[in-house]
Amino acid sequence: MTSALQQPADAPAPRPGALAIDAYVPGKSKAPEGVRLRKLSSNETPLGPSPRAVEAFRTAADNLEIYPDGTARALREAIARAHGLDPDRIVCGAGSDELLSLLALGYVGPGDEGLFTEHGFLVYRIAILAAGGTPIVAPETNLTADVDAILARVTERTRIVYIANPNNPTGTYLPFDEVKRLQAGLPRNTLLVLDAAYAEYVRANDYAAGIELVSSCENVVMTRTFSKAFGLASLRIGWLYGPAGVVEALNRIRGPFNVSGPAIAAGAAAVADREHIDRAVEHNARWLAELSERIRDLGFEVTPSVANFLLIHFPDEPGRRAVDADAFLTARGLILRAVGAYGLPNALRMSVGSEDANRAVLVALAEFAKGPQLG
Ligand SMILES: Cc1ncc(COP(=O)(O)O)c(C=O)c1O
Protein backbone atom coordinates (compact mmCIF):
# COMPACT_ATOMS: atom_id res chain seq x y z
CA MET A 1 0.00 0.00 0.00
CA THR A 2 2.79 2.39 0.83
CA SER A 3 4.00 2.03 -2.78
CA ALA A 4 0.97 4.08 -3.86
CA LEU A 5 2.51 6.96 -1.94
CA GLN A 6 5.88 6.42 -3.65
CA GLN A 7 7.86 6.55 -0.48
CA PRO A 8 10.74 4.32 0.71
CA ALA A 9 9.74 0.89 2.01
CA ASP A 10 11.07 1.74 5.47
CA ALA A 11 9.19 5.06 5.72
CA PRO A 12 6.59 5.36 8.49
CA ALA A 13 3.44 3.54 7.35
CA PRO A 14 -0.07 4.58 8.37
CA ARG A 15 -2.19 2.04 10.22
CA PRO A 16 -3.98 -0.62 8.15
CA GLY A 17 -7.15 0.80 6.67
CA ALA A 18 -5.93 4.38 6.36
CA LEU A 19 -4.87 4.00 2.73
CA ALA A 20 -8.07 2.13 1.88
CA ILE A 21 -9.89 5.42 2.42
CA ASP A 22 -10.96 7.39 -0.63
CA ALA A 23 -10.55 10.92 0.68
CA TYR A 24 -13.83 12.83 0.90
CA VAL A 25 -14.25 15.15 -2.07
CA PRO A 26 -16.35 18.20 -1.16
CA GLY A 27 -18.91 19.71 -3.51
CA LYS A 28 -17.49 21.94 -6.25
CA SER A 29 -17.43 25.65 -5.52
CA LYS A 30 -16.11 27.28 -8.70
CA ALA A 31 -17.84 28.58 -11.80
CA PRO A 32 -16.09 29.26 -15.11
CA GLU A 33 -14.42 32.66 -15.23
CA GLY A 34 -16.78 35.54 -15.87
CA VAL A 35 -19.88 33.51 -14.99
CA ARG A 36 -21.86 34.24 -11.85
CA LEU A 37 -21.50 31.39 -9.35
CA ARG A 38 -24.55 29.84 -7.71
CA LYS A 39 -23.31 27.08 -5.42
CA LEU A 40 -25.90 24.42 -4.77
CA SER A 41 -23.51 21.58 -4.07
CA SER A 42 -23.10 21.37 -0.28
CA ASN A 43 -26.60 21.76 1.18
CA GLU A 44 -25.81 25.16 2.69
CA THR A 45 -28.70 27.49 3.53
CA PRO A 46 -29.39 30.41 1.18
CA LEU A 47 -30.54 32.49 4.17
CA GLY A 48 -27.15 32.46 5.89
CA PRO A 49 -26.76 32.45 9.68
CA SER A 50 -28.79 34.34 12.25
CA PRO A 51 -27.58 37.97 12.54
CA ARG A 52 -27.36 37.30 16.28
CA ALA A 53 -24.86 34.52 15.61
CA VAL A 54 -22.75 36.80 13.42
CA GLU A 55 -22.75 39.45 16.14
CA ALA A 56 -21.68 36.90 18.77
CA PHE A 57 -18.92 35.72 16.44
CA ARG A 58 -17.64 39.28 16.00
CA THR A 59 -17.67 39.91 19.73
CA ALA A 60 -15.73 36.68 20.30
CA ALA A 61 -13.03 38.04 17.97
CA ASP A 62 -11.96 40.32 20.84
CA ASN A 63 -10.62 37.33 22.80
CA LEU A 64 -8.83 35.18 20.27
CA GLU A 65 -5.69 34.82 22.43
CA ILE A 66 -7.70 32.99 25.12
CA TYR A 67 -8.34 29.23 24.92
CA PRO A 68 -12.04 28.41 24.66
CA ASP A 69 -13.95 26.61 27.40
CA GLY A 70 -13.00 23.01 26.65
CA THR A 71 -16.40 21.76 27.78
CA ALA A 72 -18.30 24.20 25.50
CA ARG A 73 -20.70 24.69 28.42
CA ALA A 74 -22.45 27.80 27.07
CA LEU A 75 -23.19 26.03 23.81
CA ARG A 76 -24.34 22.80 25.46
CA GLU A 77 -26.63 24.74 27.75
CA ALA A 78 -28.11 26.73 24.88
CA ILE A 79 -28.76 23.52 22.93
CA ALA A 80 -30.20 21.85 26.02
CA ARG A 81 -32.58 24.79 26.57
CA ALA A 82 -33.74 24.77 22.97
CA HIS A 83 -34.45 21.03 22.95
CA GLY A 84 -35.33 20.31 26.59
CA LEU A 85 -32.23 18.11 27.14
CA ASP A 86 -29.72 17.44 29.89
CA PRO A 87 -26.58 19.47 28.99
CA ASP A 88 -24.38 16.80 30.58
CA ARG A 89 -25.43 14.36 27.91
CA ILE A 90 -24.38 16.61 25.05
CA VAL A 91 -20.93 16.58 23.44
CA CYS A 92 -19.99 19.29 20.96
CA GLY A 93 -17.57 18.81 18.12
CA ALA A 94 -15.87 20.51 15.20
CA GLY A 95 -18.80 19.70 12.94
CA SER A 96 -20.79 16.52 13.33
CA ASP A 97 -18.13 14.94 11.09
CA GLU A 98 -15.76 15.02 14.03
CA LEU A 99 -18.29 13.33 16.29
CA LEU A 100 -19.05 10.63 13.70
CA SER A 101 -15.31 9.88 13.56
CA LEU A 102 -14.87 9.98 17.34
CA LEU A 103 -17.68 7.46 17.71
CA ALA A 104 -15.85 5.03 15.42
CA LEU A 105 -12.59 5.71 17.22
CA GLY A 106 -14.26 5.00 20.53
CA TYR A 107 -16.25 1.91 19.61
CA VAL A 108 -14.66 0.25 16.57
CA GLY A 109 -11.26 -1.44 16.41
CA PRO A 110 -9.43 -3.88 14.15
CA GLY A 111 -11.60 -6.95 13.51
CA ASP A 112 -14.79 -5.02 14.31
CA GLU A 113 -17.46 -4.16 11.78
CA GLY A 114 -19.30 -0.90 11.20
CA LEU A 115 -22.52 -0.91 9.20
CA PHE A 116 -24.14 1.72 6.99
CA THR A 117 -26.38 1.70 3.94
CA GLU A 118 -25.71 1.55 0.22
CA HIS A 119 -26.14 5.27 -0.53
CA GLY A 120 -25.33 6.43 2.99
CA PHE A 121 -23.22 9.47 3.86
CA LEU A 122 -19.59 8.87 2.80
CA VAL A 123 -18.06 9.89 6.11
CA TYR A 124 -19.23 6.64 7.78
CA ARG A 125 -16.95 4.48 5.65
CA ILE A 126 -14.06 6.87 6.25
CA ALA A 127 -14.65 6.88 10.02
CA ILE A 128 -14.82 3.07 10.25
CA LEU A 129 -11.69 2.53 8.13
CA ALA A 130 -9.76 5.23 9.98
CA ALA A 131 -10.56 3.45 13.25
CA GLY A 132 -9.19 0.19 11.81
CA GLY A 133 -12.60 -1.46 11.42
CA THR A 134 -14.29 -3.17 8.48
CA PRO A 135 -17.08 -1.31 6.65
CA ILE A 136 -20.18 -3.40 5.87
CA VAL A 137 -22.77 -2.03 3.46
CA ALA A 138 -26.47 -2.91 3.63
CA PRO A 139 -28.48 -2.56 0.40
CA GLU A 140 -31.30 -0.03 0.27
CA THR A 141 -34.82 -0.35 -1.11
CA ASN A 142 -36.05 2.52 -3.30
CA LEU A 143 -33.00 4.58 -2.29
CA THR A 144 -34.11 4.29 1.34
CA ALA A 145 -32.48 2.51 4.29
CA ASP A 146 -34.00 -0.95 4.72
CA VAL A 147 -34.20 -2.10 8.33
CA ASP A 148 -34.43 -5.81 7.48
CA ALA A 149 -31.42 -5.59 5.15
CA ILE A 150 -29.42 -3.84 7.89
CA LEU A 151 -30.40 -6.36 10.57
CA ALA A 152 -29.54 -9.23 8.21
CA ARG A 153 -25.95 -7.96 8.08
CA VAL A 154 -25.42 -7.60 11.81
CA THR A 155 -22.90 -10.07 13.22
CA GLU A 156 -21.33 -10.48 16.65
CA ARG A 157 -18.56 -8.19 15.37
CA THR A 158 -20.92 -5.29 14.52
CA ARG A 159 -19.98 -2.47 16.89
CA ILE A 160 -21.71 0.48 15.24
CA VAL A 161 -24.56 1.19 12.80
CA TYR A 162 -24.77 4.61 11.17
CA ILE A 163 -28.05 5.85 9.70
CA ALA A 164 -28.40 9.30 8.20
CA ASN A 165 -32.01 10.24 8.76
CA PRO A 166 -32.84 11.92 6.44
CA ASN A 167 -30.08 10.51 4.28
CA ASN A 168 -27.66 12.50 2.18
CA PRO A 169 -27.62 12.39 -0.87
CA THR A 170 -31.00 10.69 -1.40
CA GLY A 171 -33.17 12.92 0.85
CA THR A 172 -35.19 9.89 1.92
CA TYR A 173 -35.95 9.03 5.55
CA LEU A 174 -36.93 6.24 7.88
CA PRO A 175 -40.17 6.77 9.83
CA PHE A 176 -39.61 6.70 13.58
CA ASP A 177 -41.38 3.34 13.91
CA GLU A 178 -38.78 1.85 11.59
CA VAL A 179 -35.93 3.43 13.56
CA LYS A 180 -37.39 1.89 16.72
CA ARG A 181 -37.66 -1.48 14.99
CA LEU A 182 -34.01 -1.20 13.97
CA GLN A 183 -32.93 -0.42 17.53
CA ALA A 184 -35.02 -3.27 18.91
CA GLY A 185 -33.37 -5.72 16.50
CA LEU A 186 -29.78 -4.72 17.28
CA PRO A 187 -27.67 -6.41 19.95
CA ARG A 188 -27.59 -4.27 23.08
CA ASN A 189 -23.85 -3.73 22.72
CA THR A 190 -24.10 -2.37 19.16
CA LEU A 191 -24.19 1.41 18.99
CA LEU A 192 -26.88 2.93 16.75
CA VAL A 193 -25.89 6.38 15.48
CA LEU A 194 -28.80 8.48 14.23
CA ASP A 195 -27.22 11.22 12.12
CA ALA A 196 -29.93 13.86 12.01
CA ALA A 197 -27.98 16.58 10.20
CA TYR A 198 -31.12 17.67 8.29
CA ALA A 199 -33.69 17.12 11.05
CA GLU A 200 -34.71 20.79 11.23
CA TYR A 201 -36.07 20.61 7.69
CA VAL A 202 -38.24 17.52 8.02
CA ARG A 203 -41.97 18.10 8.15
CA ALA A 204 -43.19 14.49 7.94
CA ASN A 205 -45.48 13.56 10.82
CA ASP A 206 -43.96 10.11 11.22
CA TYR A 207 -40.39 11.42 11.55
CA ALA A 208 -38.41 11.94 14.75
CA ALA A 209 -34.73 12.84 15.03
CA GLY A 210 -34.21 10.34 17.83
CA ILE A 211 -34.13 12.27 21.13
CA GLU A 212 -36.79 10.00 22.63
CA LEU A 213 -34.86 6.87 21.67
CA VAL A 214 -31.59 8.21 23.09
CA SER A 215 -33.41 8.95 26.34
CA SER A 216 -34.74 5.43 26.65
CA CYS A 217 -31.89 3.27 25.27
CA GLU A 218 -28.27 2.81 26.27
CA ASN A 219 -27.07 2.10 22.74
CA VAL A 220 -28.42 5.04 20.72
CA VAL A 221 -26.82 8.41 19.99
CA MET A 222 -28.10 11.27 17.86
CA THR A 223 -25.81 13.69 16.04
CA ARG A 224 -26.82 17.16 14.84
CA THR A 225 -25.14 20.04 13.07
CA PHE A 226 -25.10 23.83 12.85
CA SER A 227 -23.85 23.58 9.25
CA LYS A 228 -27.18 23.22 7.49
CA ALA A 229 -30.34 25.00 8.69
CA PHE A 230 -28.32 27.22 11.07
CA GLY A 231 -26.00 28.42 8.31
CA LEU A 232 -22.74 28.06 10.24
CA ALA A 233 -20.94 25.47 8.11
CA SER A 234 -17.69 27.41 8.06
CA LEU A 235 -17.51 27.54 11.86
CA ARG A 236 -17.64 23.73 12.18
CA ILE A 237 -20.11 23.02 14.98
CA GLY A 238 -21.85 19.72 15.61
CA TRP A 239 -23.33 18.14 18.70
CA LEU A 240 -24.28 14.77 19.97
CA TYR A 241 -26.88 13.65 22.49
CA GLY A 242 -26.14 10.27 23.99
CA PRO A 243 -26.17 7.95 26.97
CA ALA A 244 -23.86 8.92 29.85
CA GLY A 245 -21.41 6.12 28.97
CA VAL A 246 -20.93 7.31 25.39
CA VAL A 247 -20.62 10.93 26.49
CA GLU A 248 -17.95 9.93 29.00
CA ALA A 249 -15.97 7.95 26.39
CA LEU A 250 -16.11 10.77 23.84
CA ASN A 251 -15.06 13.38 26.37
CA ARG A 252 -11.96 11.32 27.05
CA ILE A 253 -11.09 10.78 23.39
CA ARG A 254 -11.78 14.19 21.91
CA GLY A 255 -9.27 17.02 21.70
CA PRO A 256 -9.42 19.18 24.83
CA PHE A 257 -10.45 22.32 22.92
CA ASN A 258 -12.21 20.82 19.90
CA VAL A 259 -14.73 23.65 19.52
CA SER A 260 -13.41 27.20 19.12
CA GLY A 261 -14.52 30.17 21.21
CA PRO A 262 -16.21 31.99 18.29
CA ALA A 263 -18.01 28.75 17.40
CA ILE A 264 -19.31 28.32 20.96
CA ALA A 265 -20.55 31.92 21.05
CA ALA A 266 -22.12 31.93 17.59
CA GLY A 267 -23.70 28.50 18.03
CA ALA A 268 -25.29 29.48 21.34
CA ALA A 269 -26.74 32.63 19.77
CA ALA A 270 -27.94 30.75 16.67
CA VAL A 271 -29.81 28.03 18.51
CA ALA A 272 -31.70 30.65 20.51
CA ASP A 273 -32.90 32.49 17.39
CA ARG A 274 -35.97 30.39 16.66
CA GLU A 275 -37.40 32.91 14.20
CA HIS A 276 -34.40 32.69 11.93
CA ILE A 277 -34.60 28.91 11.80
CA ASP A 278 -38.33 29.07 11.13
CA ARG A 279 -37.65 31.34 8.16
CA ALA A 280 -35.02 28.96 6.79
CA VAL A 281 -37.34 25.98 7.17
CA GLU A 282 -40.25 27.88 5.60
CA HIS A 283 -38.17 28.91 2.60
CA ASN A 284 -37.02 25.32 2.19
CA ALA A 285 -40.47 23.78 2.42
CA ARG A 286 -41.78 26.10 -0.25
CA TRP A 287 -38.92 25.56 -2.67
CA LEU A 288 -38.43 21.86 -2.05
CA ALA A 289 -42.01 21.26 -3.16
CA GLU A 290 -41.87 23.66 -6.08
CA LEU A 291 -38.51 22.45 -7.40
CA SER A 292 -39.51 18.79 -7.12
CA GLU A 293 -42.72 19.39 -9.03
CA ARG A 294 -41.26 21.63 -11.72
CA ILE A 295 -38.25 19.40 -12.35
CA ARG A 296 -40.53 16.35 -12.65
CA ASP A 297 -42.65 18.35 -15.10
CA LEU A 298 -39.54 18.76 -17.22
CA GLY A 299 -39.38 14.97 -17.49
CA PHE A 300 -36.69 14.16 -14.91
CA GLU A 301 -37.23 11.72 -12.08
CA VAL A 302 -36.78 13.32 -8.65
CA THR A 303 -36.46 11.21 -5.51
CA PRO A 304 -38.99 12.41 -2.89
CA SER A 305 -36.95 14.40 -0.36
CA VAL A 306 -37.65 15.69 3.15
CA ALA A 307 -34.35 17.56 3.43
CA ASN A 308 -32.92 20.75 1.87
CA PHE A 309 -31.77 19.10 -1.32
CA LEU A 310 -33.12 16.87 -4.01
CA LEU A 311 -31.75 14.08 -6.11
CA ILE A 312 -32.41 14.49 -9.84
CA HIS A 313 -32.07 11.44 -12.11
CA PHE A 314 -31.16 11.76 -15.79
CA PRO A 315 -31.94 9.56 -18.78
CA ASP A 316 -29.27 7.04 -19.73
CA GLU A 317 -28.91 8.46 -23.22
CA PRO A 318 -25.94 10.05 -24.97
CA GLY A 319 -25.82 13.79 -24.28
CA ARG A 320 -28.57 13.62 -21.66
CA ARG A 321 -26.80 11.91 -18.76
CA ALA A 322 -25.96 13.45 -15.39
CA VAL A 323 -22.42 14.16 -16.53
CA ASP A 324 -23.80 16.13 -19.49
CA ALA A 325 -26.26 18.02 -17.31
CA ASP A 326 -23.47 18.79 -14.85
CA ALA A 327 -21.32 20.29 -17.62
CA PHE A 328 -24.31 22.21 -19.03
CA LEU A 329 -25.24 23.69 -15.65
CA THR A 330 -21.65 24.38 -14.60
CA ALA A 331 -21.10 26.40 -17.80
CA ARG A 332 -23.95 28.60 -16.55
CA GLY A 333 -22.45 28.95 -13.06
CA LEU A 334 -24.94 26.50 -11.54
CA ILE A 335 -22.96 24.11 -9.39
CA LEU A 336 -24.80 20.96 -8.32
CA ARG A 337 -23.28 17.88 -6.76
CA ALA A 338 -22.23 14.86 -8.81
CA VAL A 339 -22.93 11.77 -6.70
CA GLY A 340 -21.03 9.00 -8.48
CA ALA A 341 -19.06 8.39 -5.28
CA TYR A 342 -22.39 7.49 -3.65
CA GLY A 343 -23.14 4.85 -6.27
CA LEU A 344 -25.47 7.21 -8.16
CA PRO A 345 -23.55 7.99 -11.36
CA ASN A 346 -26.57 9.19 -13.32
CA ALA A 347 -27.98 11.64 -10.78
CA LEU A 348 -27.14 15.12 -9.50
CA ARG A 349 -27.97 16.46 -6.07
CA MET A 350 -29.27 20.01 -5.95
CA SER A 351 -29.38 21.99 -2.71
CA VAL A 352 -32.41 24.23 -2.32
CA GLY A 353 -30.99 27.68 -2.93
CA SER A 354 -32.16 31.26 -3.03
CA GLU A 355 -35.20 32.03 -5.17
CA ASP A 356 -32.91 33.46 -7.82
CA ALA A 357 -30.65 30.37 -7.90
CA ASN A 358 -33.61 27.98 -7.94
CA ARG A 359 -35.21 29.80 -10.84
CA ALA A 360 -31.92 29.85 -12.73
CA VAL A 361 -31.66 26.05 -12.38
CA LEU A 362 -35.25 25.58 -13.58
CA VAL A 363 -34.57 27.71 -16.66
CA ALA A 364 -31.30 25.87 -17.41
CA LEU A 365 -32.82 22.42 -16.87
CA ALA A 366 -35.72 23.31 -19.17
CA GLU A 367 -33.14 24.18 -21.81
CA PHE A 368 -31.19 20.99 -21.17
CA ALA A 369 -34.36 18.90 -21.32
CA LYS A 370 -34.95 19.96 -24.92
CA GLY A 371 -32.45 17.42 -26.16
CA PRO A 372 -28.86 16.36 -26.75
CA GLN A 373 -26.44 19.20 -26.36
CA LEU A 374 -24.06 19.76 -29.22
CA GLY A 375 -21.41 21.70 -27.36
C1 LIG B 1 -25.82 13.27 6.61
C2 LIG B 1 -24.74 14.21 7.04
N1 LIG B 1 -24.19 14.06 8.23
C3 LIG B 1 -23.22 14.86 8.67
C4 LIG B 1 -22.74 15.89 7.90
C5 LIG B 1 -21.59 16.67 8.41
O1 LIG B 1 -21.86 17.95 8.71
P1 LIG B 1 -20.90 18.84 9.58
O2 LIG B 1 -19.61 18.11 9.81
O3 LIG B 1 -20.72 20.09 8.82
O4 LIG B 1 -21.62 19.04 10.88
C6 LIG B 1 -23.28 16.10 6.64
C7 LIG B 1 -22.74 17.17 5.77
O5 LIG B 1 -22.88 17.19 4.59
C8 LIG B 1 -24.31 15.24 6.19
O6 LIG B 1 -24.84 15.38 4.97
The ligand as an SDF file (V2000), in Angstrom:
LIG
                    3D

 16 16  0  0  0  0  0  0  0  0999 V2000
  -25.8170   13.2690    6.6060 C   0  0  0  0  0  0  0  0  0  0  0  0
  -24.7400   14.2080    7.0390 C   0  0  0  0  0  0  0  0  0  0  0  0
  -24.1900   14.0570    8.2340 N   0  0  0  0  0  0  0  0  0  0  0  0
  -23.2210   14.8570    8.6700 C   0  0  0  0  0  0  0  0  0  0  0  0
  -22.7380   15.8860    7.8980 C   0  0  0  0  0  0  0  0  0  0  0  0
  -21.5860   16.6720    8.4140 C   0  0  0  0  0  0  0  0  0  0  0  0
  -21.8590   17.9500    8.7110 O   0  0  0  0  0  0  0  0  0  0  0  0
  -20.9000   18.8390    9.5790 P   0  0  0  0  0  0  0  0  0  0  0  0
  -19.6080   18.1100    9.8110 O   0  0  0  0  0  0  0  0  0  0  0  0
  -20.7210   20.0850    8.8180 O   0  0  0  0  0  0  0  0  0  0  0  0
  -21.6160   19.0390   10.8750 O   0  0  0  0  0  0  0  0  0  0  0  0
  -23.2770   16.1030    6.6350 C   0  0  0  0  0  0  0  0  0  0  0  0
  -22.7440   17.1680    5.7660 C   0  0  0  0  0  0  0  0  0  0  0  0
  -22.8810   17.1900    4.5880 O   0  0  0  0  0  0  0  0  0  0  0  0
  -24.3050   15.2360    6.1890 C   0  0  0  0  0  0  0  0  0  0  0  0
  -24.8420   15.3820    4.9690 O   0  0  0  0  0  0  0  0  0  0  0  0
  1  2  1  0
  2  3  1  0
  2 15  2  0
  3  4  2  0
  4  5  1  0
  5  6  1  0
  5 12  2  0
  6  7  1  0
  7  8  1  0
  8  9  2  0
  8 10  1  0
  8 11  1  0
 12 13  1  0
 12 15  1  0
 13 14  2  0
 15 16  1  0
M  END
$$$$
